[in-house]
């Protein structure tokens, strides 16, 4: 019913551009994977962190 309020998104560390999570997992030295709130959700501090 409820589901997650965030989604994972990759980000290039140099340019700051969003990239697919699969690409970020392939390049862990130059990318990060972040949790971003879904539109309209705003603050989601209660969500668990991303686990590999």
Secondary structure, 3 states (H helix, E strand, C coil): CCCCCEEEEEEECCCCCEECHHHHHHCCCCEEEEEEECCCCCCCCCCCCCCC
